[in-house]
């Protein structure tokens, strides 16, 4: 499978398109002015408690207080609070936890008011970005991701990704990691660690320890709302999370960002430097690689499938609804097989749409009715297979007796929502236009204004082909009459891209005349 990462970089932000076999499967957008990305560490202060929810609201500098539930604090909250307090007062010089005495773990059934108090400063990590009118959702189970490891303070265990199936490799990684790590912090071996050398693993661990040291240093004399440790740019995060896959091309349109990315990749994954390219073309990079066209096709309410079937995607406050339609053309032959084939194709496209739009929460899919139990199982297996490459946590429930499939998918960022419709240039979105018979009068009125103000000798009128044909018909056509009346030569030409009511006047220098 050919993977390409296309990065459109500008001063406002960056857009990252992940393309697999020339098909757009993920689209990420980052505004450089935005804050509170997933994984960021902030210093917050407890503002108030919601005891009936066993939760607290925390000020982290966002316009709305962030939400922290007791279940997201983890069992080592007392140790984290102790470390935060020591670091704020300058009592810790580095992230070395070898001499740090761990506090007693908390119970899962405990109360948040027993662990935190109002006005207390706490170190928190963004678990879910601000969505709509809600502030960020927080966690106090701190974790710092790297290329091969995830560092988790205050535990001593080593775990290996379940996606690494070889028992021999799992044992090798666990033993190596245990020999590398220090006391009072644990490590999670990521899928990308499979087959890597001791040197590679050690280098990644050193980088993680440097990040943890940065957390401790930045906590000293920090104020509420300060960013203690920020995640890398979205493009670097995407690369880091996809390193277990091979890339055939990584392309960006900005020279400075290209150099920055080259240095990042030389440390993270040197073999990817050779596929990194700087795009220098005049055409926008997303247009050159066909991304813009795919976005317009894929982000609408209706998404076409091959052969006539299509999906209807609706969004409500509580859930997303996807309806699979067979289209007007019914294939000849076995209707049951046709329904199955449409559903199988729809399942693959739905998995792609969930990743592409980053849809989260509850998704309900209304497939075409299937009566054969084997067909239902085949459809569910295909949907699970199609979603196996989705990095977001998700659960797929079996088809209900009403033929509905329910999916829950992790949502940590606002859904990617791109408007694919355009305001009608004729009615300006009002739904009504002037009578078409009046367009000629409007043009003549505009011409008279130009003649009275600019006094041109030569003009060019560019309009829709139909209007051009109307003006030029007959021997005594409009250009002839205008010459006789105004002593101004008017050349009329057309542009098929113009809508019916669009027209423009140009002077001899081919500059548009605007009055």
C-alpha positions in Angstrom: 0.0 0.0 0.0 1.5 3.3 -1.1 1.3 5.9 1.7 1.8 9.6 1.0 1.7 12.6 3.4 0.9 15.9 1.7 1.5 18.9 4.0 0.1 22.3 3.0 2.0 24.8 5.2 1.1 28.5 5.6 1.6 31.3 8.1 -1.9 30.6 9.5 -1.5 26.8 10.0 -1.0 23.5 8.3 -3.2 21.0 6.6 -2.1 17.4 6.5 -3.5 14.9 4.0 -2.8 11.1 4.4 -3.2 9.4 1.0 -3.3 5.7 0.6 -3.2 4.4 -3.0 -4.1 7.9 -4.2 -7.2 7.9 -1.9 -7.6 10.5 0.8 -8.1 8.7 4.1 -7.2 11.3 6.8 -7.3 15.1 6.8 -5.8 17.0 9.7 -5.9 20.8 10.2 -4.0 22.8 12.7 -4.3 26.5 13.4 -1.1 27.8 14.9 -3.0 30.2 17.1 -5.0 27.4 18.7 -4.0 25.9 22.0 -5.0 22.9 24.2 -4.0 20.0 21.8 -4.3 16.4 23.0 -1.3 15.5 25.0 -0.3 19.0 26.1 0.6 19.5 29.8 -0.7 22.5 31.6 -0.5 23.9 35.1 -4.1 24.3 36.3 -5.8 25.3 39.5 -8.9 23.7 41.0 -11.9 26.1 40.8 -14.8 24.1 42.0 -16.2 20.6 42.6 -19.2 18.8 41.1 -19.6 16.3 43.8 -22.6 14.5 42.2 -20.4 13.8 39.2 -17.3 13.1 41.4 -15.5 15.7 39.2 -13.8 19.1 39.3 -13.6 22.1 37.1 -10.0 23.3 36.5 -8.8 26.7 35.2 -6.0 26.0 32.6 -6.2 29.3 30.8 -9.1 28.5 28.5 -12.2 30.7 28.3 -14.1 27.9 29.9 -13.0 25.8 32.8 -11.7 22.3 31.9 -13.4 19.1 33.2 -11.5 16.6 35.3 -13.3 13.4 36.5 -12.0 11.3 39.4 -11.7 8.2 37.1 -9.2 10.2 34.9 -6.9 11.0 37.8 -5.3 7.6 38.1 -4.1 5.8 41.2 -0.9 7.8 41.6 -2.5 11.2 42.0 -0.9 11.7 45.4 2.6 11.1 44.0 1.9 13.5 41.1 0.6 16.2 43.5 3.7 15.8 45.7 6.0 16.1 42.7 4.2 19.1 41.3 4.4 20.9 44.7 8.1 20.1 44.9 8.8 21.2 41.4 6.9 24.5 41.8 9.0 25.3 44.8 12.3 24.4 43.1 12.8 21.2 45.2 13.4 19.1 42.1 16.2 19.9 39.7 15.5 17.1 37.1 13.1 14.4 36.3 15.2 11.7 38.0 12.7 9.8 40.2 15.3 7.3 41.8 15.2 9.2 45.1 11.5 10.1 45.0 9.3 8.4 47.6 6.0 7.3 46.1 2.8 8.1 48.0 0.0 5.6 48.7 -2.2 4.8 45.7 -5.8 6.0 45.7 -8.9 3.7 45.4 -11.1 3.6 42.3 -14.1 4.2 44.5 -12.6 7.3 46.2 -14.0 10.8 46.2 -12.3 13.7 44.3 -12.7 16.0 47.3 -10.5 13.6 49.4 -7.6 14.1 46.9 -7.9 17.7 45.7 -8.8 20.9 47.3 -10.1 24.2 46.0 -7.4 26.5 44.9 -4.8 23.7 44.6 -2.3 23.9 41.7 -2.1 20.7 39.7 -0.3 19.3 36.7 -2.8 18.1 34.1 -2.8 16.7 30.5 -5.3 17.5 27.8 -7.3 14.3 27.0 -9.9 15.9 24.8 -9.6 19.2 23.0 -12.3 22.0 23.5 -15.3 21.1 21.4 -18.2 23.5 20.7 -19.0 25.3 23.9 -17.2 22.8 26.2 -13.7 23.4 27.6 -10.9 20.8 27.4 -11.3 17.4 29.2 -8.3 16.6 31.4 -6.4 13.7 32.8 -3.8 13.4 35.6 -2.5 10.0 34.4 0.5 11.7 32.7 2.0 9.9 29.7 4.7 11.2 27.3 4.7 9.5 23.9 7.9 8.9 21.9 8.7 7.0 18.7 9.0 3.5 20.3 7.9 4.1 23.9 5.4 5.9 26.0 6.8 7.0 29.4 4.4 6.8 32.4 5.7 8.1 35.7 5.1 6.5 39.1 4.8 2.9 37.9 7.4 0.2 37.5 5.8 -2.0 34.9 6.7 -2.6 31.2 4.0 -3.5 28.8 4.2 -4.4 25.1 1.7 -3.4 22.4 -0.9 -6.2 21.7 -0.4 -5.6 18.0 3.0 -7.2 18.3 1.9 -10.9 17.9 5.3 -12.7 18.1 5.8 -14.0 21.6 9.5 -14.2 21.1 9.6 -10.5 20.0 7.4 -9.5 22.9 9.7 -11.2 25.4 12.8 -9.6 23.8 11.3 -6.1 24.0 10.2 -6.6 27.5 13.6 -7.8 28.7 15.4 -5.0 26.8 13.1 -2.3 28.2 13.4 -3.5 31.7 17.2 -3.3 31.4 17.1 0.3 30.0 14.5 2.0 32.2 15.1 3.7 35.6 13.2 3.4 38.8 9.7 4.8 39.5 8.5 5.1 35.9 7.1 2.6 33.5 7.2 2.2 29.7 4.8 1.0 27.1 6.5 -0.5 24.0 4.7 0.8 20.9 4.1 -1.2 17.7 6.9 0.7 15.9 9.4 -0.8 18.4 9.1 -4.3 16.8 12.4 -5.5 15.5 14.3 -2.3 16.6 17.9 -2.5 18.0 19.0 -1.7 21.5 20.6 1.5 20.2 17.3 2.7 18.6 15.3 2.0 21.7 17.9 3.6 24.0 18.0 6.8 21.8 14.2 7.1 22.0 14.2 6.6 25.8 16.9 9.3 26.2 14.6 11.7 24.3 11.7 10.8 26.5 13.7 11.4 29.6 14.7 14.8 28.2 11.1 15.7 27.8 10.3 14.6 31.4 13.2 16.8 32.6 11.7 19.7 30.6 8.4 19.2 32.5 10.2 19.5 35.9 12.2 22.5 34.8 9.2 24.3 33.3 7.1 23.8 36.5 9.5 25.9 38.6 7.9 29.3 39.1 5.2 28.4 36.5 1.9 30.3 36.6 -1.6 28.9 36.3 -2.5 28.4 32.6 1.2 28.0 31.5 2.0 25.4 28.9 4.4 23.0 30.6 5.1 20.6 27.7 3.5 21.0 24.3 3.1 18.3 21.7 4.9 18.7 18.4 3.1 20.0 15.3 0.2 17.9 14.1 2.2 16.7 11.0 5.0 15.4 13.3 2.5 13.7 15.5 0.9 12.0 12.5 4.3 10.9 11.3 5.2 9.6 14.8 2.0 7.6 15.1 2.3 6.1 11.6 5.9 5.1 11.7 5.0 1.4 11.6 3.8 2.0 8.0 6.0 2.7 5.0 5.8 6.1 3.2 6.5 6.5 -0.5 6.4 10.3 -0.3 6.3 13.1 2.2 5.7 16.5 0.5 5.5 20.0 1.9 5.3 23.4 0.1 7.3 25.4 2.6 11.1 25.6 2.4 11.7 26.4 6.1 9.3 23.8 7.2 10.9 21.3 4.9 14.3 21.8 6.6 12.6 21.6 10.0 10.9 18.4 9.0 14.2 17.0 7.6 16.0 17.5 10.9 13.1 16.0 12.8 13.0 12.9 10.5 16.8 12.5 10.6 16.5 11.9 14.4 13.2 10.1 14.4 13.4 7.9 11.3 16.5 8.6 9.0 15.1 6.2 6.3 12.2 8.6 5.7 14.5 11.6 4.8 15.0 10.2 1.3 11.2 10.4 0.5 10.8 13.9 1.9 10.3 16.4 -0.9 9.9 20.2 -1.2 7.1 21.1 -3.6 8.0 24.2 -5.7 5.2 24.2 -8.2 3.0 27.3 -8.9 -0.3 25.4 -8.5 -1.5 25.0 -4.9 -0.1 21.7 -3.5 -3.5 20.3 -2.6 -4.7 21.0 -6.2 -1.6 19.5 -7.7 -2.0 16.2 -5.8 -5.8 16.1 -6.3 -6.6 16.6 -2.6 -8.9 19.6 -3.1 -11.1 17.7 -5.5 -11.4 14.7 -3.2 -12.3 17.0 -0.3 -15.1 18.5 -2.3 -16.3 15.0 -3.2 -16.0 13.4 0.2 -17.2 16.0 2.7 -20.7 16.6 1.5 -23.9 15.2 2.9 -24.1 12.7 0.1 -21.1 10.4 -0.8 -21.3 8.5 -4.0 -20.2 4.8 -4.3 -19.3 3.0 -7.5 -22.2 2.1 -9.8 -24.9 4.3 -8.4 -25.3 3.6 -4.7 -24.5 6.4 -2.2 -24.3 7.3 1.5 -26.3 10.0 3.3 -24.4 11.3 6.3 -26.4 13.3 8.9 -25.1 14.9 12.1 -27.2 15.5 15.2 -26.3 16.7 18.7 -26.3 13.2 20.1 -25.1 11.0 17.3 -24.2 10.6 13.6 -26.5 8.7 11.3 -25.3 7.1 8.0 -27.9 5.7 5.6 -26.8 3.3 2.8 -28.9 3.7 -0.4 -28.9 1.4 -3.4 -29.5 4.1 -5.9 -32.0 4.1 -8.7 -30.3 1.4 -10.7 -31.1 -2.1 -9.4 -28.8 -4.8 -10.8 -30.3 -7.7 -12.6 -30.0 -11.0 -10.9 -30.0 -12.0 -7.3 -31.2 -9.0 -5.2 -29.7 -10.5 -2.0 -26.2 -10.7 -3.6 -26.6 -7.1 -5.0 -27.6 -5.8 -1.5 -24.6 -7.6 0.0 -22.1 -6.2 -2.5 -23.5 -2.7 -2.0 -23.2 -3.1 1.8 -19.7 -4.4 1.6 -18.6 -1.4 -0.5 -20.4 0.9 1.8 -18.7 -0.6 4.9 -15.3 0.2 3.4 -16.3 3.7 2.5 -17.8 4.3 5.9 -14.6 3.3 7.6 -12.8 5.8 5.4 -15.3 8.5 6.2 -15.0 8.0 10.0 -11.2 8.5 9.8 -11.5 11.3 7.2 -14.0 13.4 9.1 -12.7 12.2 12.5 -16.3 11.5 13.6 -16.6 10.4 17.2 -19.2 9.4 19.7 -22.1 7.2 18.6 -22.5 6.4 14.9 -25.6 4.5 13.7 -25.5 2.9 10.2 -28.6 1.8 8.4 -27.4 -0.8 5.8 -29.6 -2.2 3.1 -31.7 -5.0 4.6 -30.0 -8.4 4.7 -32.0 -11.6 5.4 -29.2 -14.2 5.1 -27.4 -14.6 8.5 -24.2 -15.5 6.6 -24.4 -12.2 4.7 -24.8 -10.3 7.9 -21.7 -11.9 9.4 -19.8 -11.3 6.2 -20.8 -7.6 6.4 -19.8 -7.2 10.0 -16.4 -8.9 9.3 -15.8 -6.6 6.4 -16.6 -3.5 8.6 -14.2 -4.7 11.3 -11.5 -5.3 8.8 -11.9 -1.9 7.2 -11.7 -0.2 10.6 -8.7 -2.2 11.8 -6.4 0.5 10.5 -8.3 3.2 12.5 -6.0 4.5 15.3 -9.0 5.8 17.3 -10.4 3.5 19.9 -13.7 2.1 18.7 -16.3 -0.6 19.3 -18.6 -2.2 16.7 -21.8 -3.8 17.9 -23.5 -6.7 16.0 -26.3 -5.8 13.7 -29.6 -5.3 15.5 -32.9 -7.0 14.5 -33.8 -3.7 12.8 -30.7 -4.0 10.5 -28.8 -1.2 12.3 -25.1 -1.3 13.2 -23.9 0.9 16.1 -20.3 2.1 16.5 -18.8 4.1 19.3 -15.6 5.9 18.3 -13.2 7.9 20.5 -13.5 11.6 20.0 -10.6 13.7 21.3 -10.8 16.6 18.8 -13.5 18.6 17.1 -14.9 16.8 14.0 -13.4 17.9 10.8 -16.1 19.7 9.0 -15.6 21.3 5.6 -18.3 23.1 3.7 -18.4 21.8 0.2 -21.3 23.9 -1.0 -20.9 27.5 -2.3 -23.2 30.5 -2.1 -25.1 31.0 -5.4 -23.4 33.9 -7.2 -26.8 34.9 -8.7 -28.9 35.1 -5.6 -26.2 35.6 -3.0 -27.8 32.9 -0.9 -31.2 34.5 -0.8 -32.9 31.9 -3.0 -34.2 34.4 -5.5 -32.7 36.1 -8.6 -33.6 39.0 -10.8 -35.7 38.2 -13.9 -33.3 37.0 -16.6 -35.0 39.3 -19.1 -33.6 42.3 -17.1 -29.9 41.3 -17.5 -29.6 43.1 -20.8 -31.0 46.3 -19.3 -28.6 46.0 -16.4 -25.6 45.7 -18.7 -26.7 48.7 -20.8 -27.2 50.7 -17.6 -23.7 49.8 -16.4 -22.2 50.7 -19.8 -23.8 54.1 -19.7 -22.3 54.7 -16.2 -18.8 53.7 -17.5 -19.0 56.0 -20.5 -20.1 59.0 -18.4 -17.4 58.6 -15.8 -14.4 57.1 -17.6 -15.1 58.3 -21.2 -13.4 55.3 -22.8 -13.0 54.9 -26.6 -12.7 51.1 -26.5 -14.3 48.6 -24.2 -14.5 44.8 -23.9 -17.6 43.2 -22.4 -17.1 39.6 -21.2 -20.3 37.7 -20.4 -22.0 34.3 -20.6 -22.1 32.8 -24.2 -25.9 33.0 -24.3 -25.9 36.7 -23.5 -23.1 37.3 -26.1 -25.2 35.5 -28.7 -28.2 37.7 -27.9 -26.2 40.9 -28.1 -24.6 40.0 -31.5 -27.7 38.7 -33.3 -28.8 40.6 -36.4 -27.0 43.1 -38.7 -27.8 46.0 -36.5 -26.7 44.4 -33.3 -25.9 45.9 -29.9 -22.3 46.8 -30.5 -23.3 48.7 -33.7 -26.1 50.6 -31.9 -23.8 51.4 -29.0 -21.2 52.9 -31.4 -23.8 55.0 -33.1 -25.2 56.2 -29.8 -22.1 56.6 -27.6 -19.2 56.7 -30.1 -17.6 54.0 -28.1 -16.4 50.7 -29.6 -17.5 47.7 -27.4 -16.1 44.3 -28.2 -18.2 41.5 -26.8 -16.7 38.1 -25.9 -17.8 35.2 -23.7 -16.4 32.9 -21.0 -18.1 29.5 -20.6 -17.1 29.5 -16.9 -19.3 32.6 -16.2 -22.7 32.0 -14.7 -25.7 33.4 -16.6 -25.9 36.7 -14.8 -22.1 37.4 -14.7 -20.4 40.0 -16.8 -17.4 42.3 -16.6 -16.1 45.3 -18.5 -12.4 45.7 -19.3 -10.4 48.7 -20.7 -7.8 48.7 -23.4 -5.1 47.6 -20.9 -7.3 44.5 -20.1 -7.9 45.8 -16.6 -11.4 45.5 -15.2 -13.5 48.6 -14.9 -15.2 48.7 -11.5 -17.8 51.4 -10.8 
